[in-house]
Amino acid sequence: MATVNPQITDSVTQSNVQVVGSAPATAIATLSQVTSHAVSLALQNAVSQQQALNIIGNATVAAAVQQILAVGGRS
């Protein structure tokens, strides 16, 4: 069986240590990005719902004014 050069094994070990060492920071960064994305989608949905309710409100006011004017015209 051939002996592996110690410099090669040391290089592989250092690379593995670097990957394992940076994993928690990467996980926290990913969690932060996912959370920010979820919050931004929730806010976007809230704005969209508010706009839809404003459109319904405008239509309701227009219908009420139309009925008021129709009643006022009859008398």
C-alpha positions in Angstrom: 0.0 0.0 0.0 1.4 3.4 -1.0 2.0 6.1 1.6 0.2 9.4 1.0 2.3 12.5 1.2 1.7 14.2 4.6 1.4 17.6 2.9 -1.6 16.3 0.9 -3.3 14.9 3.9 -2.7 18.2 5.8 -4.1 20.2 2.9 -7.3 18.1 2.8 -7.7 18.3 6.5 -7.3 22.1 6.5 -9.9 22.3 3.7 -12.3 20.2 5.6 -11.8 22.2 8.8 -12.5 25.4 6.9 -15.8 24.1 5.5 -16.9 22.8 8.9 -15.9 26.0 10.6 -17.8 28.2 8.2 -21.0 26.1 8.2 -22.6 27.8 11.2 -22.1 31.3 9.7 -23.5 30.1 6.4 -26.5 28.6 8.1 -27.3 31.8 10.0 -26.9 33.9 6.9 -29.3 31.6 5.0 -31.8 31.7 7.9 -31.6 35.5 7.9 -32.2 35.7 4.1 -35.2 33.3 4.3 -36.7 35.2 7.2 -36.3 38.5 5.4 -37.9 37.1 2.3 -40.8 35.7 4.3 -41.4 39.0 6.0 -41.2 40.9 2.7 -43.8 38.6 1.1 -46.1 39.1 4.1 -45.8 42.9 3.7 -46.4 42.7 0.0 -49.5 40.6 0.6 -50.7 43.2 3.2 -50.2 46.0 0.7 -52.0 44.1 -2.0 -55.0 43.4 0.3 -55.1 47.0 1.3 -55.2 48.1 -2.3 -58.0 45.7 -3.1 -60.0 46.9 -0.1 -59.6 50.5 -1.2 -61.0 49.6 -4.6 -64.0 47.9 -3.0 -64.4 51.0 -0.8 -64.4 53.3 -3.8 -66.9 51.2 -5.6 -69.2 51.2 -2.5 -69.0 55.0 -2.2 -69.7 55.4 -5.9 -72.8 53.1 -5.6 -74.0 54.9 -2.5 -73.6 58.3 -4.2 -75.5 57.0 -7.3 -78.4 55.9 -5.1 -78.4 59.2 -3.2 -78.5 61.1 -6.5 -81.2 58.9 -7.8 -83.4 59.4 -4.8 -82.7 63.2 -4.8 -83.7 63.4 -8.5 -87.1 61.8 -7.8 -88.3 64.3 -5.3 
